Amino acid sequence: MVGEGGTSGGLRFAVLGPVRGWRDGVELPLGSPQQQSLLLALLFRAGRHVSSAQLIDDLWGDEPPARATGVVRTYVHRLRRVLGAEALTSVGGGYLLAVGGGGLDTERSEALLAEARALRADGRHPEAAAVLRTALALWRGEPMSGLPGPYAQRQRREWDERRLALLELCLEAEVEGGRCTESVAELAAVVEEHPLRERLSELLMLALFRSGRQAEALAAYRAADRRLRAELGVGPGPGLRDLHGRILAADETLSVPTDWTMAPIPPEPTAPIAGADPASTLTPAQLPAAAADFTGRQPEVAALREALRESGSVPVAAVAGMGGVGKTALAVHVAHGLAAEFPDGQLYLDLHGADGRPTRPEEALAIFLRSFGVVGEAIPAGLAERSARYRSLLSGRRVLVLLDNARDAEQVRPLLPGSPGCAVLVTSRTRLGALPNARFAELPVLPAGEAVTLLTRVVGAERVAAEEEAAGELVRLCGQLPLAVRILAARLACRPGWTIARLLEQLTGDRYRLDALRSGDLAVESSFRFGYDQLDAEQARAFRLLAVPEVPDLSPAAVAAVLDRPEPAAVELAESLVDCSMLESSANPDRYRYHDLLRAFARRVGARGCQGDGPAAGPDEGSGALARLVDHHHAQVSAALGASAALGASAARGGFAVGEYLGVGALVSQCAKLPGRSADTTPGLDRLAELLLGCCLLADSGHATRPLGHAANALLHATLEQGDRAAEARARLVLGRLLTDVGSAPSALAELLRARDLCTTYGLSQPLLALAHSSLAACFVQIGRPDEAVTGFSAAVSVWERAGDRRSLAAELLNLAGAFARQGRFDAANRVVDQSLVISRELADRELEALARDSLGTIAHDRGDHDQAVAHQRAALALADPDDHRRTGRILLRLGGSLRAAGRGAEAVEAAGRAVDALTLDGDHRGRGLALAALGDALADRCFGGPGPTGDLARARACWAEAHGILAPIGSPEADRLLPLLGGDHPAGPPQQRWPSWLPA
């Protein structure tokens, strides 16, 4: 391994393949591909300062995300924990990575190249070739394979080219050193892969001529001439022409000097195959034609090539994936690229594992034996005998075996060769985990850009360029599934008068989309049907039911709820569907999701009937699944709120996964729009409203605003139709609170006033009435009407006192204290907080006490006593649960403000930075935006209010820009303050005129 010894801190890295790193021989976890891209940028500039701006450009180029600076900071923080603080340091607004000499495989390759050149200069060609082979062995596949970003792409291209130049130099040294016969096969393969590199063709011709194959050398020239004229429109260059003329003349000076010549080793005679024609020298070449429009898949191609080149045993590479994802196309492409490395043949067989008529192993073995000339009675009768004969036949040979569409490991195992030299490539919809010595790859759909490229290659660049946006939408509606893209591309290619926009019109709705994805004998639905027909009854039920909720993904507990099974059994079912490529594991661990087209198919088979020709699904099967999922989320929210009966409690305990808000919002919208409502199978509107309101109380992240807002609108429409006043009040409360958050005060007031009136008029629950008063008061605070805010919070306090809910009372008292402070009544505010403190101590509730201390800090800050504010806020931090990142992040945010006001700039920067980290960990999207804005303010203070690093203003602007990128899209009013700081214009109209996209006009 490169870098042994002599490296700083025992660190060494390999990038000529998948990026890997070691410390003192122990491999290090280097994180996500994008984090590795950042490490790559630092590695190639080791020992030099790299600015944050440069790293952003390296990772994203001209289109960085809004929070790029924070992402870079997070990656560096994670890498520092892995590499060590002494190896990765922050310097002047950027970073420096210290790695000792020889710690990178690229450095080793350059050193070996220099050594080889020196040997060649001395005429020591065989030794130079050996050194170059050592250098080439450092490549373990595609350099920096799988790493995103423009910098990684540039380095990948550069080091691909360097490897090719190294290989060319190595082959030249071997030919000059006399290894002509041995080099012919490799040269032929390399020329086929790089047909326009004339030096490689020269070397092939020279090796053939020196091997006594003059006619083949001349044929190689003619082939090169044809390629160059076809591809470039020019003839061969002077080097090729001169060599051609010398070979025609049998120029003796082309012969190898006698002191370099190595006598070729004659091949051992192969024993005749019993039952075969003795004159037959069969070398099967059975690979199907490779797809001319094969697109992308560079990481997968590199990984499979690396796996199939492994030595020491029979390498097996197994590719799994859903129907239509391109497994066969990938496997055939890879096999053709490796064919020259398996000169004794390439076997191919479609095992029909996906279409219900799988080829039996003994039938497959008979086919393979016949491919080598074993015929008639010479083919053994039983499976074990055929497998043994097949392995004996392949022993000592280099044969590539491609097994397509395997059903399971049991079907494949007898077809595996038994001795090194051969390799096996398998495709299957099922994960073949039981195969020995196998490397496994899960093939995803194409990235969006590669899907558009595939469309372009079939339809033509001109048509796609004329409708770029429509082309992007087309591949999106195909779910970037290669089969679907090919089908639609074929339809367009056959209809030159059609526009892409016209075809898009046929793809609206899941039903029409599946019908449109059909061309000739190709159909996405047929591909999915093959997989569905292999499921047993329980799997088929799970496949249908899990597609019913219109949610992005499902947790294991949610899967159990939908399937009405214990969680272990439900997860086992879900995992079996994943293994069959009928369901996907989400990028988020332990969550499950469908590809869009597979979900559409699942819903179609659910509507048409059960598996095969079985009875139709019951009418309540889907709605029952929805009801169970609503109950599951209702229980989750209740537990998170810490309330057993009413979801209207204003003091929420616990947390709720950020990702669940999208799912709950979509679920409530779906249930609210159900056309028929049965009390037994359909969730009641009030239950949906309780669930939605509970999520709104827990949500403190901008991510939740849009999905919850859409759901509240759908729910409100349903409650008005059915006259459910309690559900209407809750839906309006959700709308009002969300509108308050985004600064749309007039609309928020209208919803909250109506919600309060509904609670009062219809005598709704005390917690709901208290929440209505409190939410309305919070809206009055935001628009600067503190007197009405005091009235509202006081009303809420009275409700909690009557209800005897001491904890909710203590939390509401803190809201009232804040309103008093807004009036300038600081003594009254402190008295109210003292009351809350008494209750929190009676309840021994540290969380409540932390809230109270934080409130005292806010009051002191508003009063102008900033040092006292800092003391209270630090006390609040000491009381808060350190694992409650949202709570600590918000306290740190206010602490940073007090430190700024007190003129303690360095501490303010530190507190704001910690707030960013805490709120990032929590997933509080809006809170992170506020913290970034505060960090920018604190950094700017250090430039204009006192001494500070020269880069602070640039860092401040970067923080403001990232904060604005977070806050503006979610409609947060704090975004308006940042725009002038970034040199932009203030948006027209006052902030309260905001009109969110989820609010109906």
Buried (B, 14 or more C-beta within 10 A) or exposed (E): EBBEEEBBBBBBBBBBBBBBBBBEEEEBEBBEBBBBBBBBBBBBBBEEBBBBBBBBBBBBEEEBEBBBBBBBBBBBEBBBEBBBEEBBBBEEBBBBBBBBEBBBBBBBBEBBBEBBBEBBEEEBBBBBBBBBBBBBEBBBBBBBBBBBBBBBBEBBEEBBEBBBEBBBBBBBBBBBBBBBBBBBEBBBBBBBEBBEBBBBBBBBBBBBBBBEBBEBBBEBBEBBBEBBEEEEEEEBBEEBBEBBEBBEEEEEEBEBEEEEBBEEEEEEEEEEBEBBEEEEEBEBEBBBEBBEBBBBBEBBBBBBBBBBEBEEEBBBBBBBBBBBBBBBBBBBBBBBBBBBBBBBBBBBBBBBBBBEEBBEBBBBBBBBBBBBBBBEEBBBEEBEEBBBBBBEBBEBBBBBBBBBBBBBBEBBBBBBBBEBBBBBBBBBBBBBEEBEEBBBBBBBBBBEEBBBBBBBBBBBEEBBEEBEEBBBBBBBBBBBBBBBBBBBBBBBBEEEEBBBEEBBEBBEEBEEBBBBBBBEEBBBBBBBBBBBEBBEEBBBBBBBBBBBBBBBBBBBBBBBBBBEBEBEEBBEBBBBBBBBBBBBBBEEEBBBBBBBBBBBBBBBBBEEEBBEEEEEBEEEBBBBBBBBBBBBBBEBBBEBBEBEEBBBBBBBBEBBBBBBBBBBBBBBBBBBEBEEBEEEBBBBBBBBBBBBBBBBBBBBBBBBBBBBBBBBBBBBEBBEEEEBBBBBBBBBBBBBBBBBBBBBBEBBBBBBBBBBEBBEEEEBBBBBBBBBBBBBBBBBBBBEBBEBBBBBBBBBBBBBBEBEBBBBBBBBBBBBBBBBBBEEBBEBBBEBBEBBBEBBBEBEBBBBBBBBBBBBBBBBBBBEBBEBBBBBBBBBBEBBEEEBBBBBBBBBBBBBBBBBBBEBBBBBBBBBBBBBBBBBBBBBBBBBBBBBBBBBBBBBBBBEEEEBEEBBBBBBBBBBBBBBBBBBBBBBBBBBBBBEBEEEEEEEEEBBEBBBEBBEE
